[in-house]
Amino acid sequence: MPISITVGGYSLDMQISSRTPSDERERLELALGEQVNALLSATRALTERSAARFHEGLQPAAFHIARWLYAFGPAKPSVIAEAVGMDRSSTSTLIGRMRRLDLVSASPDPDDRRGVIVDLTESGRVRVADALADRGAELHDRTERWSTEDLSQLVTLLGRLTGSSASTEG
């Protein structure tokens, strides 16, 4: 039985399991797996769209670098590579392309003059902010009719699923 996912202009039909579960718990676990896969696919499509909004001439990995810099600030390329889960060579190549497009700048590392510190330029910050606003609008559109209780429950349950301590108490 197919499940259809649409994010922005992207649409994906996924085939769900054809196995017949032996009990209710197994049925629910299979359904959970299908919904998690659907969530991951929708998130991937949204990330690709956000990356294209950030800069259509760069691969999506550049958006991951820019988004990390936006959240955590200037850093050495090796720190960025480790943080975004990329090898140093690929990270350096993307940073070079992003520098040529005036999305990031590099300045000498004050602690090690042989190294550099990478930061977003003003243009890079604006582009990341626009892409993130687009992502936020998509999420808002999908949940705007949900009750506060439903949102709270989703945050709590996703936090439990991911093993984080997500909480809506505040």
N, C-alpha and C positions, 0 to 999 in steps of 0.2 A: 504494500500500500504506500503510495508516494505522499510526502509531506512537502508543501510549497513554502518557500521563504522568499520574501521580497524586502530589499533594503534599497531605498532610493530607486534608482533605475535598474538595479540588478535583481534578477530573479533566479532562484535555484530550486529544482525539484530533487528531493532526496528520496531514495528508496529505503523504507524502514524494514526492520527485520520481518522475515516471513516465518520465523520459528514460532511454534505454539508453546507459550510458557506453561509449566506444569502446575504452578500455583499463583495466587494473587501477588505475593511478594516478588516472585520472579517477573511477573507481568509488569509490576511497577518499576522494578530495576531496569528492565528493557526499555520501558517508556522514558525513564529518567535518562538513560544513555542516548536515546533518540533525541530528546529535547536538548541535552547538553551538546550533542553534535550539531543540532540545528542552531543553537546559540553561537557555537564556535564558527560555523559557516557564515552566519549573519554578521558576526563581529569582524571576521576576516574581510568580507565584502565591504563593510563600512570603513575599515581601516584602509583598504585599497582606494576607496573613494576619497577619504580624508587625505591620503598621501597625494593623490592626483590634484586635489584642491590646493595642497601646500605648494607643489610644483609639478606640473604635468611632464616635465622633461627629466625627472629623477625617478629612480626606482623607489618603491615603498620603504625600503630600509633607510633611506635618507630622512624620511619623516620620523622614523623611530629615533634616530639620532637627534633631530631637531626637537622632538617632543621631550626627550630626556633632558636636553640642554635647557629647554623652557621650564621644566619642573625643578631641575637641580642646579642650574647655573654653570658657569665656566668650569672646564675640566681638561685634563690631559687626554689626548686621543686614546691612550691605553686604558684609562679609566672608563671612557665612554664605550669603547669596544667591549670591555668586560660587562658593563652595566646593561648593554642592549643585546648581549649574547652573539656578538659578531667577532670574526677574526680581525686582528689589527690591520692587516693589509687591506681588506675590504673597507674597513672603517676609514683608513687613511685616504683611500681612493675616493670614497664618497665625500669626505670632508674637503678634499681638494676640489672636487666638482662644485660643492656648495660654496666654497670660497670664491671660485670664478663667477658664480651667479650672485655674489654678494648676499648670501644667506647666513654665512658664518664668517667670523674673523679669527685670526690667530695672532697671538702676541707672545713674546718670549716669556717663558716660565721664570718668575722672579727667584725661585729656589734652585733652578737648574737651567742656566742660560742656553744649554743645548736643546732643551725641550720647548714645547709650545703649550699654550693654554688656548682652547677653542671656546668661542662664545657666539651666540646668535647676534647678528646685526639687527638693527631696528627693523629692516625689511623682513628678516627671518622671523623675528618675534611677531610681527603683524600677520605674517602668513600662517604661523602656527596657531595664533589666537583665532584667526578666521576658520581654519580647519577644525579646531576644537569646538568652536561655536557651532559649526555645522553638525558635528557629532552630537553635541548636546541637544541641538534642536531635533535631531532624529530620535534620540532617546525620549525627549519630552513628548514628541508626537505620538510615540508608541505607548506612553504611560499617563498622558494627561488626564484620562478619564478614570484612572485607577484611584481608589481611595488611599488615604494616608496609611491606613492599616495594611492594605495590600502591599504597598511599597515597603513598609516597615518589615513585613513578613518576608518578602522577597530578599531584602538586604540581609536579614538574619539568617535565612536558610542558605543563601549563597555563601555567606560567611562561614557557616558550618560546613558546607560542601567543600570549600576551598581550604578549610583549616585555618582561616584567618579569624581574628577576633572582631569581625565586623559587628557593630552594634548601632542601633538607632537611638539608644538612650543618650541623653545629653543634657 
